[in-house]
Amino acid sequence: MITLKPLTLENLTPFYKWIKDEEAIIYSLSIFQGMKTDQQIKDWYTQSIIDKRNNNHGIFVDGVFVGYAGISGISNINKSGEYFIFIGDKNYWGKGIGTQVTQMMVKIGFEELGLNRIMLTVSVPNIAGVKAYKRTGFVLEGRFREAALRNGEFHDKLVMSILKSEWKS
């Protein structure tokens, strides 16, 4: 059973391992690529949970903390925000958790946060992510060419979004 709970400082410890795992962060936030010390991770984490423009949730599967998801850069004026998800515990990859969490977060965005538009960017090689977003109803808006550098190679990032009027609860 998947549950979402607000992130707290008690959830910090697994991030030390996850962010230092190159495979886990390869398609995640660019800022993760530069974090090397526990202090850098703690500083980022602390800032991310207090920023009022973010709506962060820990992802729990049968009570086990496996990652986090949320909507950042929330604009109350434009009724929009940017979706993100990070499943750091690789034991939970490939189990459909990303799709379910994405559906849960879209519902939160539209029903609780009152958003009209939720967008995201996803690395083209992140095939599982692209599939999860399409299953939830996100549509392709465009492409940032060679926007990410990972393992010495550039790859494109896709821009996708979902509108409240398109969403099927």
C-alpha positions in Angstrom: 0.0 0.0 0.0 1.4 3.4 -1.0 0.9 6.4 1.2 2.1 10.0 1.0 3.1 11.9 4.1 4.6 15.3 4.6 8.4 15.2 4.6 10.1 15.9 8.0 13.6 16.0 9.3 13.1 12.4 10.4 13.1 11.4 6.7 16.5 12.9 6.0 18.8 9.9 6.7 18.0 7.8 3.6 18.8 10.7 1.3 22.5 10.5 2.3 22.7 7.1 0.7 20.3 7.8 -2.2 21.9 11.0 -3.4 25.4 9.5 -3.3 24.2 6.6 -5.6 24.9 7.6 -9.2 22.4 5.2 -10.6 19.6 6.5 -8.4 20.2 10.1 -9.3 21.1 9.8 -13.0 17.8 11.3 -14.2 16.9 13.3 -11.2 17.6 16.9 -10.2 20.8 18.4 -11.6 21.6 19.7 -8.1 21.9 16.1 -6.9 24.9 15.7 -9.3 26.9 18.2 -7.4 26.1 17.2 -3.8 29.1 15.3 -2.3 28.9 15.9 1.4 26.3 15.1 4.0 26.2 18.8 4.9 25.3 19.7 1.3 22.5 17.1 1.4 21.2 18.2 4.7 21.2 21.9 3.7 19.3 21.1 0.4 16.8 18.9 2.2 16.1 21.4 5.0 15.6 24.2 2.5 13.3 22.1 0.3 10.9 21.2 3.2 10.6 24.7 4.5 10.1 26.4 1.1 6.4 27.3 0.9 6.4 27.2 -2.9 6.9 23.4 -2.6 4.4 20.7 -1.7 6.6 17.7 -0.8 5.6 14.3 0.3 7.5 11.2 1.4 6.6 8.1 -0.4 5.9 5.1 1.8 5.2 1.6 0.6 3.8 -0.7 3.4 5.4 1.8 5.9 8.8 1.8 4.3 10.1 5.2 3.2 11.3 4.8 -0.4 11.4 8.3 -1.9 9.6 11.6 -2.3 7.4 13.4 -4.7 5.7 16.8 -4.9 5.0 19.9 -6.8 7.5 22.7 -6.7 7.5 26.3 -7.8 3.8 26.7 -7.0 2.4 29.9 -8.5 -0.9 30.9 -6.8 -1.3 33.6 -9.3 -1.0 31.3 -12.3 -2.4 28.2 -10.5 0.5 26.1 -11.7 3.4 24.1 -10.5 6.1 21.6 -11.5 5.8 17.9 -10.6 8.7 15.8 -9.5 9.3 12.3 -8.2 12.4 10.5 -6.9 12.3 6.9 -5.8 15.7 6.5 -4.1 15.3 3.0 -2.8 16.1 0.9 -5.9 14.3 -2.2 -4.4 11.1 -0.4 -5.3 11.9 0.4 -8.9 9.8 -1.2 -11.7 6.8 -1.9 -9.5 4.4 0.7 -10.8 4.9 2.9 -7.8 5.9 5.9 -9.9 2.6 5.8 -11.9 0.5 5.5 -8.7 2.3 8.3 -6.9 2.1 10.5 -10.0 -1.7 9.9 -10.1 -1.9 10.7 -6.3 0.1 13.9 -6.7 -1.9 15.2 -9.7 -5.0 14.7 -7.6 -3.5 16.7 -4.7 -2.4 19.4 -7.2 -5.8 19.8 -8.6 -8.1 19.1 -5.7 -6.1 20.4 -2.7 -3.8 23.0 -4.1 -6.3 24.4 -6.6 -3.9 24.2 -9.5 -5.0 24.4 -13.2 -1.7 23.2 -14.8 1.0 20.8 -13.6 4.1 20.5 -15.8 7.3 18.4 -15.6 10.5 17.8 -17.4 11.8 14.3 -18.0 15.0 13.0 -19.5 14.4 11.1 -22.7 16.4 8.0 -21.6 14.1 7.8 -18.6 11.6 5.5 -20.4 9.8 4.3 -17.3 9.2 7.9 -16.2 7.8 8.9 -19.6 5.4 5.9 -19.6 4.2 6.7 -16.1 3.5 10.4 -17.0 1.7 9.4 -20.2 -0.4 6.9 -18.2 -1.5 9.7 -15.9 -2.5 12.0 -18.7 0.5 14.2 -19.2 1.0 15.4 -22.8 4.1 16.3 -24.6 4.6 20.1 -25.0 8.1 20.3 -26.3 11.7 19.3 -26.0 14.8 20.9 -24.5 17.6 19.7 -26.8 20.7 18.4 -25.2 19.6 19.9 -21.9 21.2 17.4 -19.5 24.7 16.0 -19.3 25.0 12.6 -17.7 27.9 10.1 -18.0 29.7 12.4 -20.4 26.8 12.5 -22.9 24.1 15.1 -23.5 20.5 14.1 -23.8 17.2 15.8 -24.4 14.5 16.6 -21.8 10.9 16.5 -22.6 8.4 19.1 -21.3 5.0 17.6 -20.4 2.0 18.9 -18.7 -1.6 18.1 -17.6 -4.4 20.5 -17.3 -7.2 20.2 -14.8 -9.7 20.1 -17.6 -7.9 17.0 -19.1 -7.6 15.1 -15.8 -9.7 12.1 -15.1 -10.0 11.6 -11.4 
